[in-house]
Amino acid sequence: MNKPLSDKEKLISMLTEIYDQLEDLEVVLEASFSDLRKSLDQEEQDKIRESKQKLFGIQQTLDKVNSISNLELAGEPYNLNWAFNCR
């Protein structure tokens, strides 16, 4: 015969079910946060790469300006339009 579960056994059964659901939720959340971390990391890498490219462009421009200034100090004629278009 099937004996009805006592209140204590029912409670244990319910808690076990809740625990199992929480374990499943943990797995899903971990995967979700892992994907989010990867996405945020990629965004940051893209921003760093973009900033690096901009800084490189600024550095090249400064190098051109400095070379023009050096020519000016040496007394040689220069053309700004030619210098900035020359790469």
Residue pairs with C-beta under 8 A, 6 or more apart in sequence:
5 13
61 84
64 83
64 84
67 83
68 78
68 80
68 83
71 78
72 78
